[in-house]
């Protein structure tokens, strides 16, 4: 009986030590290329759809730069940024319900959420825009 208890204790220790609760591991990151598919919001009721791939944003977390390729030629559709490379920051902000905001080129873009194959950047809490992306 003593051998069984010791064996079970050793197995329990091995299993516990192999588990990791690494808070830096987040499978849902902003890293990579995203295709802007919708811009909506403001009190004016903007709702612009874009074909996936017409406007791409490529986030590099190492350099904290986003490369934007904007091929939209419809001047009636608001498409956020022109083609270019912009710096971005993800900052803690307890005043927002999400707790973190994203700033691009010094502009507060609001909360962001990455789930499965979609990214939403949302400043609608301040009557701003809601940007919807797909991978």
N, CA, C and O atoms as a GROMACS GRO file, in nm:
protein
  540
    1UNK      N    1   0.082  -0.119   0.000
    1UNK     CA    2   0.000   0.000   0.000
    1UNK      C    3   0.087   0.126   0.000
    1UNK      O    4   0.056   0.225  -0.066
    2UNK      N    5   0.197   0.119   0.075
    2UNK     CA    6   0.287   0.233   0.082
    2UNK      C    7   0.348   0.263  -0.055
    2UNK      O    8   0.366   0.379  -0.091
    3UNK      N    9   0.381   0.157  -0.131
    3UNK     CA   10   0.439   0.174  -0.264
    3UNK      C   11   0.338   0.240  -0.358
    3UNK      O   12   0.376   0.323  -0.441
    4UNK      N   13   0.212   0.205  -0.345
    4UNK     CA   14   0.108   0.262  -0.431
    4UNK      C   15   0.094   0.412  -0.402
    4UNK      O   16   0.084   0.492  -0.495
    5UNK      N   17   0.093   0.449  -0.274
    5UNK     CA   18   0.079   0.589  -0.236
    5UNK      C   19   0.199   0.670  -0.286
    5UNK      O   20   0.183   0.780  -0.338
    6UNK      N   21   0.319   0.616  -0.270
    6UNK     CA   22   0.440   0.685  -0.317
    6UNK      C   23   0.437   0.698  -0.469
    6UNK      O   24   0.469   0.804  -0.523
    7UNK      N   25   0.398   0.592  -0.538
    7UNK     CA   26   0.390   0.596  -0.686
    7UNK      C   27   0.289   0.700  -0.732
    7UNK      O   28   0.316   0.776  -0.825
    8UNK      N   29   0.173   0.702  -0.668
    8UNK     CA   30   0.071   0.800  -0.705
    8UNK      C   31   0.118   0.943  -0.676
    8UNK      O   32   0.092   1.034  -0.755
    9UNK      N   33   0.188   0.962  -0.565
    9UNK     CA   34   0.240   1.094  -0.531
    9UNK      C   35   0.342   1.142  -0.635
    9UNK      O   36   0.340   1.257  -0.676
   10UNK      N   37   0.430   1.052  -0.676
   10UNK     CA   38   0.530   1.087  -0.776
   10UNK      C   39   0.463   1.121  -0.909
   10UNK      O   40   0.501   1.218  -0.975
   11UNK      N   41   0.363   1.041  -0.948
   11UNK     CA   42   0.292   1.068  -1.073
   11UNK      C   43   0.221   1.203  -1.067
   11UNK      O   44   0.220   1.278  -1.164
   12UNK      N   45   0.161   1.234  -0.952
   12UNK     CA   46   0.092   1.360  -0.936
   12UNK      C   47   0.190   1.477  -0.951
   12UNK      O   48   0.158   1.577  -1.016
   13UNK      N   49   0.307   1.466  -0.890
   13UNK     CA   50   0.408   1.572  -0.901
   13UNK      C   51   0.456   1.589  -1.045
   13UNK      O   52   0.475   1.702  -1.090
   14UNK      N   53   0.475   1.480  -1.115
   14UNK     CA   54   0.519   1.487  -1.254
   14UNK      C   55   0.414   1.556  -1.340
   14UNK      O   56   0.447   1.642  -1.421
   15UNK      N   57   0.287   1.519  -1.322
   15UNK     CA   58   0.181   1.580  -1.401
   15UNK      C   59   0.165   1.728  -1.370
   15UNK      O   60   0.142   1.808  -1.460
   16UNK      N   61   0.177   1.765  -1.244
   16UNK     CA   62   0.164   1.906  -1.207
   16UNK      C   63   0.279   1.989  -1.262
   16UNK      O   64   0.258   2.102  -1.305
   17UNK      N   65   0.398   1.936  -1.261
   17UNK     CA   66   0.512   2.013  -1.309
   17UNK      C   67   0.512   2.027  -1.460
   17UNK      O   68   0.575   2.118  -1.513
   18UNK      N   69   0.442   1.938  -1.531
   18UNK     CA   70   0.437   1.950  -1.676
   18UNK      C   71   0.331   2.048  -1.723
   18UNK      O   72   0.333   2.089  -1.840
   19UNK      N   73   0.241   2.088  -1.636
   19UNK     CA   74   0.139   2.186  -1.673
   19UNK      C   75   0.198   2.325  -1.660
   19UNK      O   76   0.280   2.352  -1.572
   20UNK      N   77   0.156   2.411  -1.749
   20UNK     CA   78   0.208   2.547  -1.747
   20UNK      C   79   0.093   2.645  -1.761
   20UNK      O   80   0.002   2.625  -1.841
   21UNK      N   81   0.098   2.749  -1.682
   21UNK     CA   82   0.000   2.855  -1.693
   21UNK      C   83   0.073   2.981  -1.737
   21UNK      O   84   0.084   3.077  -1.661
   22UNK      N   85   0.122   2.980  -1.860
   22UNK     CA   86   0.200   3.091  -1.913
   22UNK      C   87   0.106   3.197  -1.968
   22UNK      O   88   0.042   3.175  -2.072
   23UNK      N   89   0.097   3.310  -1.901
   23UNK     CA   90   0.005   3.415  -1.943
   23UNK      C   91   0.050   3.484  -2.071
   23UNK      O   92  -0.028   3.558  -2.131
   24UNK      N   93   0.174   3.462  -2.115
   24UNK     CA   94   0.221   3.524  -2.238
   24UNK      C   95   0.181   3.446  -2.362
   24UNK      O   96   0.200   3.494  -2.474
   25UNK      N   97   0.127   3.327  -2.345
   25UNK     CA   98   0.086   3.246  -2.458
   25UNK      C   99  -0.057   3.280  -2.492
   25UNK      O  100  -0.149   3.243  -2.420
   26UNK      N  101  -0.075   3.349  -2.604
   26UNK     CA  102  -0.208   3.388  -2.647
   26UNK      C  103  -0.224   3.349  -2.793
   26UNK      O  104  -0.165   3.412  -2.881
   27UNK      N  105  -0.304   3.245  -2.821
   27UNK     CA  106  -0.320   3.203  -2.960
   27UNK      C  107  -0.393   3.307  -3.044
   27UNK      O  108  -0.382   3.306  -3.166
   28UNK      N  109  -0.467   3.396  -2.982
   28UNK     CA  110  -0.542   3.499  -3.054
   28UNK      C  111  -0.467   3.631  -3.048
   28UNK      O  112  -0.500   3.719  -2.969
   29UNK      N  113  -0.365   3.644  -3.133
   29UNK     CA  114  -0.287   3.767  -3.135
   29UNK      C  115  -0.318   3.848  -3.260
   29UNK      O  116  -0.376   3.798  -3.356
   30UNK      N  117  -0.278   3.972  -3.256
   30UNK     CA  118  -0.301   4.062  -3.368
   30UNK      C  119  -0.196   4.042  -3.478
   30UNK      O  120  -0.212   4.093  -3.589
   31UNK      N  121  -0.092   3.966  -3.448
   31UNK     CA  122   0.018   3.940  -3.542
   31UNK      C  123  -0.033   3.885  -3.675
   31UNK      O  124  -0.121   3.799  -3.678
   32UNK      N  125   0.023   3.935  -3.785
   32UNK     CA  126  -0.008   3.881  -3.916
   32UNK      C  127  -0.092   3.973  -4.002
   32UNK      O  128  -0.117   4.089  -3.967
   33UNK      N  129  -0.135   3.918  -4.115
   33UNK     CA  130  -0.209   3.998  -4.212
   33UNK      C  131  -0.360   3.984  -4.192
   33UNK      O  132  -0.412   3.874  -4.174
   34UNK      N  133  -0.427   4.098  -4.194
   34UNK     CA  134  -0.572   4.105  -4.179
   34UNK      C  135  -0.632   4.182  -4.296
   34UNK      O  136  -0.574   4.280  -4.342
   35UNK      N  137  -0.747   4.137  -4.342
   35UNK     CA  138  -0.816   4.201  -4.454
   35UNK      C  139  -0.934   4.281  -4.400
   35UNK      O  140  -1.024   4.225  -4.337
   36UNK      N  141  -0.935   4.411  -4.426
   36UNK     CA  142  -1.044   4.497  -4.382
   36UNK      C  143  -1.167   4.467  -4.467
   36UNK      O  144  -1.162   4.478  -4.590
   37UNK      N  145  -1.278   4.429  -4.402
   37UNK     CA  146  -1.401   4.396  -4.476
   37UNK      C  147  -1.516   4.490  -4.444
   37UNK      O  148  -1.613   4.495  -4.520
   38UNK      N  149  -1.508   4.565  -4.333
   38UNK     CA  150  -1.618   4.656  -4.302
   38UNK      C  151  -1.569   4.769  -4.211
   38UNK      O  152  -1.491   4.748  -4.118
   39UNK      N  153  -1.617   4.889  -4.241
   39UNK     CA  154  -1.599   5.006  -4.154
   39UNK      C  155  -1.739   5.059  -4.126
   39UNK      O  156  -1.813   5.092  -4.218
   40UNK      N  157  -1.774   5.067  -3.998
   40UNK     CA  158  -1.908   5.116  -3.962
   40UNK      C  159  -1.898   5.204  -3.840
   40UNK      O  160  -1.796   5.209  -3.772
   41UNK      N  161  -2.009   5.275  -3.813
   41UNK     CA  162  -2.017   5.352  -3.690
   41UNK      C  163  -2.036   5.501  -3.711
   41UNK      O  164  -2.077   5.546  -3.818
   42UNK      N  165  -2.008   5.573  -3.609
   42UNK     CA  166  -2.027   5.717  -3.590
   42UNK      C  167  -2.176   5.750  -3.590
   42UNK      O  168  -2.260   5.669  -3.628
   43UNK      N  169  -2.206   5.870  -3.547
   43UNK     CA  170  -2.346   5.912  -3.542
   43UNK      C  171  -2.402   5.928  -3.684
   43UNK      O  172  -2.524   5.935  -3.701
   44UNK      N  173  -2.314   5.933  -3.786
   44UNK     CA  174  -2.360   5.945  -3.925
   44UNK      C  175  -2.407   5.812  -3.983
   44UNK      O  176  -2.468   5.809  -4.090
   45UNK      N  177  -2.379   5.702  -3.913
   45UNK     CA  178  -2.426   5.572  -3.958
   45UNK      C  179  -2.350   5.514  -4.076
   45UNK      O  180  -2.409   5.450  -4.162
   46UNK      N  181  -2.220   5.536  -4.080
   46UNK     CA  182  -2.137   5.482  -4.188
   46UNK      C  183  -2.140   5.329  -4.183
   46UNK      O  184  -2.134   5.270  -4.075
   47UNK      N  185  -2.149   5.266  -4.299
   47UNK     CA  186  -2.144   5.120  -4.310
   47UNK      C  187  -2.087   5.084  -4.447
   47UNK      O  188  -2.162   5.068  -4.543
   48UNK      N  189  -1.955   5.073  -4.454
   48UNK     CA  190  -1.886   5.046  -4.580
   48UNK      C  191  -1.829   4.906  -4.581
   48UNK      O  192  -1.753   4.868  -4.492
   49UNK      N  193  -1.866   4.828  -4.682
   49UNK     CA  194  -1.811   4.694  -4.700
   49UNK      C  195  -1.701   4.699  -4.805
   49UNK      O  196  -1.707   4.777  -4.900
   50UNK      N  197  -1.599   4.613  -4.786
   50UNK     CA  198  -1.489   4.602  -4.880
   50UNK      C  199  -1.467   4.455  -4.913
   50UNK      O  200  -1.486   4.368  -4.828
   51UNK      N  201  -1.426   4.428  -5.036
   51UNK     CA  202  -1.391   4.292  -5.075
   51UNK      C  203  -1.267   4.250  -4.996
   51UNK      O  204  -1.172   4.328  -4.985
   52UNK      N  205  -1.266   4.128  -4.940
   52UNK     CA  206  -1.147   4.082  -4.867
   52UNK      C  207  -1.023   4.087  -4.957
   52UNK      O  208  -1.023   4.032  -5.067
   53UNK      N  209  -0.919   4.152  -4.910
   53UNK     CA  210  -0.795   4.164  -4.985
   53UNK      C  211  -0.776   4.300  -5.051
   53UNK      O  212  -0.665   4.334  -5.090
   54UNK      N  213  -0.883   4.377  -5.064
   54UNK     CA  214  -0.872   4.511  -5.123
   54UNK      C  215  -0.787   4.601  -5.034
   54UNK      O  216  -0.707   4.681  -5.082
   55UNK      N  217  -0.806   4.587  -4.903
   55UNK     CA  218  -0.729   4.664  -4.804
   55UNK      C  219  -0.673   4.565  -4.704
   55UNK      O  220  -0.749   4.493  -4.639
   56UNK      N  221  -0.541   4.560  -4.690
   56UNK     CA  222  -0.479   4.467  -4.594
   56UNK      C  223  -0.396   4.544  -4.493
   56UNK      O  224  -0.332   4.644  -4.524
   57UNK      N  225  -0.399   4.493  -4.371
   57UNK     CA  226  -0.318   4.545  -4.263
   57UNK      C  227  -0.231   4.430  -4.214
   57UNK      O  228  -0.283   4.323  -4.181
   58UNK      N  229  -0.101   4.449  -4.210
   58UNK     CA  230  -0.009   4.344  -4.168
   58UNK      C  231   0.064   4.391  -4.042
   58UNK      O  232   0.152   4.477  -4.048
   59UNK      N  233   0.026   4.332  -3.927
   59UNK     CA  234   0.083   4.371  -3.798
   59UNK      C  235   0.208   4.290  -3.769
   59UNK      O  236   0.208   4.167  -3.783
   60UNK      N  237   0.315   4.358  -3.729
   60UNK     CA  238   0.439   4.293  -3.686
   60UNK      C  239   0.459   4.329  -3.539
   60UNK      O  240   0.494   4.442  -3.507
   61UNK      N  241   0.437   4.232  -3.450
   61UNK     CA  242   0.446   4.260  -3.306
   61UNK      C  243   0.589   4.286  -3.262
   61UNK      O  244   0.611   4.356  -3.162
   62UNK      N  245   0.686   4.232  -3.333
   62UNK     CA  246   0.826   4.253  -3.294
   62UNK      C  247   0.867   4.398  -3.313
   62UNK      O  248   0.930   4.457  -3.225
   63UNK      N  249   0.831   4.456  -3.427
   63UNK     CA  250   0.868   4.595  -3.457
   63UNK      C  251   0.761   4.694  -3.415
   63UNK      O  252   0.784   4.815  -3.416
   64UNK      N  253   0.644   4.645  -3.379
   64UNK     CA  254   0.526   4.726  -3.347
   64UNK      C  255   0.494   4.823  -3.462
   64UNK      O  256   0.469   4.942  -3.442
   65UNK      N  257   0.496   4.766  -3.583
   65UNK     CA  258   0.462   4.841  -3.704
   65UNK      C  259   0.350   4.767  -3.775
   65UNK      O  260   0.342   4.644  -3.771
   66UNK      N  261   0.263   4.844  -3.840
   66UNK     CA  262   0.158   4.785  -3.924
   66UNK      C  263   0.176   4.841  -4.065
   66UNK      O  264   0.180   4.962  -4.086
   67UNK      N  265   0.185   4.749  -4.160
   67UNK     CA  266   0.197   4.786  -4.302
   67UNK      C  267   0.058   4.776  -4.364
   67UNK      O  268  -0.004   4.670  -4.363
   68UNK      N  269   0.011   4.887  -4.417
   68UNK     CA  270  -0.123   4.892  -4.475
   68UNK      C  271  -0.111   4.909  -4.626
   68UNK      O  272  -0.041   4.998  -4.675
   69UNK      N  273  -0.181   4.821  -4.698
   69UNK     CA  274  -0.193   4.834  -4.843
   69UNK      C  275  -0.339   4.862  -4.871
   69UNK      O  276  -0.426   4.777  -4.849
   70UNK      N  277  -0.366   4.982  -4.921
   70UNK     CA  278  -0.503   5.027  -4.944
   70UNK      C  279  -0.524   5.047  -5.094
   70UNK      O  280  -0.476   5.144  -5.152
   71UNK      N  281  -0.597   4.954  -5.156
   71UNK     CA  282  -0.626   4.961  -5.299
   71UNK      C  283  -0.767   5.012  -5.328
   71UNK      O  284  -0.817   4.997  -5.439
   72UNK      N  285  -0.832   5.071  -5.228
   72UNK     CA  286  -0.966   5.124  -5.248
   72UNK      C  287  -0.959   5.252  -5.333
   72UNK      O  288  -0.882   5.343  -5.302
   73UNK      N  289  -1.039   5.256  -5.438
   73UNK     CA  290  -1.044   5.376  -5.524
   73UNK      C  291  -1.176   5.450  -5.511
   73UNK      O  292  -1.195   5.555  -5.573
   74UNK      N  293  -1.267   5.397  -5.431
   74UNK     CA  294  -1.398   5.460  -5.412
   74UNK      C  295  -1.386   5.567  -5.303
   74UNK      O  296  -1.379   5.535  -5.185
   75UNK      N  297  -1.383   5.693  -5.344
   75UNK     CA  298  -1.362   5.802  -5.249
   75UNK      C  299  -1.483   5.825  -5.159
   75UNK      O  300  -1.474   5.899  -5.061
   76UNK      N  301  -1.597   5.762  -5.191
   76UNK     CA  302  -1.715   5.775  -5.105
   76UNK      C  303  -1.709   5.682  -4.984
   76UNK      O  304  -1.787   5.696  -4.890
   77UNK      N  305  -1.616   5.586  -4.987
   77UNK     CA  306  -1.603   5.492  -4.875
   77UNK      C  307  -1.486   5.531  -4.787
   77UNK      O  308  -1.373   5.546  -4.834
   78UNK      N  309  -1.514   5.547  -4.657
   78UNK     CA  310  -1.408   5.580  -4.562
   78UNK      C  311  -1.332   5.452  -4.530
   78UNK      O  312  -1.392   5.354  -4.486
   79UNK      N  313  -1.201   5.453  -4.554
   79UNK     CA  314  -1.122   5.331  -4.540
   79UNK      C  315  -1.007   5.344  -4.440
   79UNK      O  316  -0.913   5.264  -4.443
   80UNK      N  317  -1.012   5.441  -4.355
   80UNK     CA  318  -0.925   5.461  -4.238
   80UNK      C  319  -0.788   5.518  -4.275
   80UNK      O  320  -0.768   5.638  -4.262
   81UNK      N  321  -0.694   5.435  -4.320
   81UNK     CA  322  -0.558   5.481  -4.347
   81UNK      C  323  -0.522   5.460  -4.494
   81UNK      O  324  -0.570   5.367  -4.559
   82UNK      N  325  -0.437   5.548  -4.545
   82UNK     CA  326  -0.380   5.531  -4.679
   82UNK      C  327  -0.270   5.426  -4.673
   82UNK      O  328  -0.227   5.387  -4.565
   83UNK      N  329  -0.226   5.379  -4.789
   83UNK     CA  330  -0.114   5.285  -4.796
   83UNK      C  331   0.007   5.347  -4.726
   83UNK      O  332   0.042   5.462  -4.749
   84UNK      N  333   0.070   5.268  -4.639
   84UNK     CA  334   0.188   5.315  -4.567
   84UNK      C  335   0.224   5.223  -4.453
   84UNK      O  336   0.158   5.121  -4.430
   85UNK      N  337   0.329   5.259  -4.384
   85UNK     CA  338   0.376   5.184  -4.267
   85UNK      C  339   0.361   5.275  -4.147
   85UNK      O  340   0.412   5.387  -4.146
   86UNK      N  341   0.290   5.226  -4.045
   86UNK     CA  342   0.258   5.306  -3.927
   86UNK      C  343   0.302   5.231  -3.802
   86UNK      O  344   0.300   5.108  -3.798
   87UNK      N  345   0.342   5.307  -3.700
   87UNK     CA  346   0.370   5.243  -3.571
   87UNK      C  347   0.239   5.220  -3.497
   87UNK      O  348   0.141   5.291  -3.517
   88UNK      N  349   0.239   5.119  -3.412
   88UNK     CA  350   0.122   5.095  -3.328
   88UNK      C  351   0.166   5.053  -3.189
   88UNK      O  352   0.276   5.002  -3.169
   89UNK      N  353   0.077   5.074  -3.095
   89UNK     CA  354   0.101   5.035  -2.956
   89UNK      C  355  -0.026   4.972  -2.901
   89UNK      O  356  -0.137   5.013  -2.935
   90UNK      N  357  -0.008   4.874  -2.816
   90UNK     CA  358  -0.119   4.818  -2.740
   90UNK      C  359  -0.095   4.861  -2.596
   90UNK      O  360   0.006   4.826  -2.535
   91UNK      N  361  -0.190   4.937  -2.542
   91UNK     CA  362  -0.174   4.998  -2.410
   91UNK      C  363  -0.286   4.958  -2.317
   91UNK      O  364  -0.401   4.941  -2.359
   92UNK      N  365  -0.253   4.943  -2.190
   92UNK     CA  366  -0.357   4.920  -2.090
   92UNK      C  367  -0.432   5.051  -2.068
   92UNK      O  368  -0.372   5.158  -2.058
   93UNK      N  369  -0.564   5.041  -2.060
   93UNK     CA  370  -0.647   5.158  -2.034
   93UNK      C  371  -0.769   5.115  -1.955
   93UNK      O  372  -0.867   5.067  -2.013
   94UNK      N  373  -0.766   5.131  -1.822
   94UNK     CA  374  -0.877   5.085  -1.739
   94UNK      C  375  -1.008   5.160  -1.763
   94UNK      O  376  -1.113   5.117  -1.716
   95UNK      N  377  -1.003   5.273  -1.835
   95UNK     CA  378  -1.126   5.348  -1.862
   95UNK      C  379  -1.212   5.281  -1.969
   95UNK      O  380  -1.331   5.310  -1.980
   96UNK      N  381  -1.153   5.191  -2.047
   96UNK     CA  382  -1.227   5.119  -2.150
   96UNK      C  383  -1.270   4.984  -2.095
   96UNK      O  384  -1.199   4.925  -2.014
   97UNK      N  385  -1.385   4.933  -2.138
   97UNK     CA  386  -1.433   4.805  -2.086
   97UNK      C  387  -1.342   4.688  -2.122
   97UNK      O  388  -1.342   4.586  -2.054
   98UNK      N  389  -1.264   4.702  -2.229
   98UNK     CA  390  -1.176   4.592  -2.271
   98UNK      C  391  -1.045   4.591  -2.192
   98UNK      O  392  -0.977   4.488  -2.187
   99UNK      N  393  -1.008   4.702  -2.132
   99UNK     CA  394  -0.886   4.709  -2.052
   99UNK      C  395  -0.761   4.740  -2.132
   99UNK      O  396  -0.661   4.785  -2.075
  100UNK      N  397  -0.764   4.717  -2.265
  100UNK     CA  398  -0.651   4.747  -2.352
  100UNK      C  399  -0.702   4.819  -2.476
  100UNK      O  400  -0.811   4.792  -2.526
  101UNK      N  401  -0.620   4.912  -2.523
  101UNK     CA  402  -0.655   4.982  -2.647
  101UNK      C  403  -0.539   4.970  -2.745
  101UNK      O  404  -0.427   4.936  -2.708
  102UNK      N  405  -0.568   5.000  -2.869
  102UNK     CA  406  -0.463   5.003  -2.971
  102UNK      C  407  -0.455   5.145  -3.026
  102UNK      O  408  -0.556   5.208  -3.058
  103UNK      N  409  -0.332   5.194  -3.035
  103UNK     CA  410  -0.306   5.325  -3.097
  103UNK      C  411  -0.227   5.298  -3.224
  103UNK      O  412  -0.129   5.224  -3.224
  104UNK      N  413  -0.271   5.361  -3.333
  104UNK     CA  414  -0.201   5.350  -3.460
  104UNK      C  415  -0.164   5.490  -3.505
  104UNK      O  416  -0.249   5.578  -3.518
  105UNK      N  417  -0.034   5.510  -3.527
  105UNK     CA  418   0.018   5.640  -3.567
  105UNK      C  419  -0.024   5.749  -3.468
  105UNK      O  420  -0.052   5.862  -3.506
  106UNK      N  421  -0.028   5.712  -3.340
  106UNK     CA  422  -0.064   5.806  -3.234
  106UNK      C  423  -0.213   5.829  -3.218
  106UNK      O  424  -0.254   5.906  -3.132
  107UNK      N  425  -0.295   5.763  -3.299
  107UNK     CA  426  -0.440   5.781  -3.294
  107UNK      C  427  -0.502   5.669  -3.212
  107UNK      O  428  -0.479   5.551  -3.240
  108UNK      N  429  -0.580   5.705  -3.111
  108UNK     CA  430  -0.648   5.607  -3.027
  108UNK      C  431  -0.757   5.541  -3.110
  108UNK      O  432  -0.856   5.605  -3.146
  109UNK      N  433  -0.739   5.412  -3.140
  109UNK     CA  434  -0.835   5.339  -3.222
  109UNK      C  435  -0.936   5.262  -3.137
  109UNK      O  436  -1.028   5.202  -3.191
  110UNK      N  437  -0.918   5.263  -3.005
  110UNK     CA  438  -1.013   5.197  -2.916
  110UNK      C  439  -0.976   5.053  -2.884
  110UNK      O  440  -0.860   5.013  -2.896
  111UNK      N  441  -1.076   4.977  -2.844
  111UNK     CA  442  -1.058   4.837  -2.806
  111UNK      C  443  -1.034   4.751  -2.929
  111UNK      O  444  -1.068   4.789  -3.041
  112UNK      N  445  -0.974   4.635  -2.907
  112UNK     CA  446  -0.961   4.538  -3.016
  112UNK      C  447  -0.985   4.399  -2.960
  112UNK      O  448  -0.960   4.372  -2.843
  113UNK      N  449  -1.034   4.313  -3.047
  113UNK     CA  450  -1.065   4.176  -3.008
  113UNK      C  451  -1.030   4.083  -3.123
  113UNK      O  452  -1.075   4.103  -3.235
  114UNK      N  453  -0.948   3.982  -3.093
  114UNK     CA  454  -0.912   3.880  -3.191
  114UNK      C  455  -0.979   3.750  -3.148
  114UNK      O  456  -0.955   3.701  -3.038
  115UNK      N  457  -1.063   3.695  -3.236
  115UNK     CA  458  -1.126   3.566  -3.209
  115UNK      C  459  -1.126   3.485  -3.337
  115UNK      O  460  -1.160   3.535  -3.444
  116UNK      N  461  -1.087   3.359  -3.324
  116UNK     CA  462  -1.081   3.268  -3.440
  116UNK      C  463  -1.011   3.337  -3.557
  116UNK      O  464  -0.892   3.364  -3.549
  117UNK      N  465  -1.082   3.365  -3.663
  117UNK     CA  466  -1.021   3.425  -3.782
  117UNK      C  467  -1.067   3.568  -3.804
  117UNK      O  468  -1.071   3.615  -3.918
  118UNK      N  469  -1.102   3.639  -3.696
  118UNK     CA  470  -1.148   3.776  -3.714
  118UNK      C  471  -1.083   3.870  -3.612
  118UNK      O  472  -1.043   3.831  -3.503
  119UNK      N  473  -1.073   3.995  -3.654
  119UNK     CA  474  -1.020   4.103  -3.570
  119UNK      C  475  -1.120   4.216  -3.577
  119UNK      O  476  -1.164   4.255  -3.685
  120UNK      N  477  -1.156   4.270  -3.461
  120UNK     CA  478  -1.242   4.388  -3.455
  120UNK      C  479  -1.168   4.496  -3.377
  120UNK      O  480  -1.123   4.472  -3.264
  121UNK      N  481  -1.156   4.613  -3.436
  121UNK     CA  482  -1.103   4.731  -3.367
  121UNK      C  483  -1.221   4.825  -3.352
  121UNK      O  484  -1.285   4.863  -3.450
  122UNK      N  485  -1.251   4.862  -3.227
  122UNK     CA  486  -1.380   4.925  -3.199
  122UNK      C  487  -1.363   5.050  -3.112
  122UNK      O  488  -1.324   5.042  -2.996
  123UNK      N  489  -1.394   5.165  -3.170
  123UNK     CA  490  -1.396   5.289  -3.092
  123UNK      C  491  -1.539   5.342  -3.083
  123UNK      O  492  -1.560   5.461  -3.059
  124UNK      N  493  -1.636   5.253  -3.102
  124UNK     CA  494  -1.777   5.296  -3.101
  124UNK      C  495  -1.823   5.342  -2.963
  124UNK      O  496  -1.925   5.410  -2.952
  125UNK      N  497  -1.749   5.307  -2.858
  125UNK     CA  498  -1.784   5.354  -2.724
  125UNK      C  499  -1.776   5.507  -2.720
  125UNK      O  500  -1.842   5.570  -2.636
  126UNK      N  501  -1.696   5.566  -2.809
  126UNK     CA  502  -1.682   5.712  -2.815
  126UNK      C  503  -1.741   5.765  -2.946
  126UNK      O  504  -1.691   5.864  -3.002
  127UNK      N  505  -1.847   5.700  -2.996
  127UNK     CA  506  -1.910   5.737  -3.124
  127UNK      C  507  -1.812   5.736  -3.239
  127UNK      O  508  -1.822   5.817  -3.332
  128UNK      N  509  -1.716   5.646  -3.232
  128UNK     CA  510  -1.617   5.634  -3.339
  128UNK      C  511  -1.651   5.520  -3.434
  128UNK      O  512  -1.767   5.483  -3.451
  129UNK      N  513  -1.548   5.467  -3.494
  129UNK     CA  514  -1.563   5.364  -3.595
  129UNK      C  515  -1.544   5.224  -3.538
  129UNK      O  516  -1.481   5.205  -3.434
  130UNK      N  517  -1.601   5.128  -3.608
  130UNK     CA  518  -1.580   4.986  -3.579
  130UNK      C  519  -1.523   4.925  -3.706
  130UNK      O  520  -1.587   4.929  -3.812
  131UNK      N  521  -1.403   4.870  -3.696
  131UNK     CA  522  -1.334   4.810  -3.811
  131UNK      C  523  -1.338   4.659  -3.797
  131UNK      O  524  -1.302   4.605  -3.692
  132UNK      N  525  -1.382   4.591  -3.901
  132UNK     CA  526  -1.391   4.446  -3.897
  132UNK      C  527  -1.298   4.387  -4.003
  132UNK      O  528  -1.300   4.427  -4.119
  133UNK      N  529  -1.215   4.289  -3.959
  133UNK     CA  530  -1.116   4.226  -4.045
  133UNK      C  531  -1.136   4.074  -4.043
  133UNK      O  532  -1.192   4.019  -3.949
  134UNK      N  533  -1.089   4.009  -4.150
  134UNK     CA  534  -1.080   3.863  -4.154
  134UNK      C  535  -0.937   3.827  -4.190
  134UNK      O  536  -0.863   3.906  -4.248
  135UNK      N  537  -0.898   3.703  -4.153
  135UNK     CA  538  -0.763   3.658  -4.188
  135UNK      C  539  -0.755   3.621  -4.333
  135UNK      O  540  -0.649   3.581  -4.381
   0.00000   0.00000   0.00000
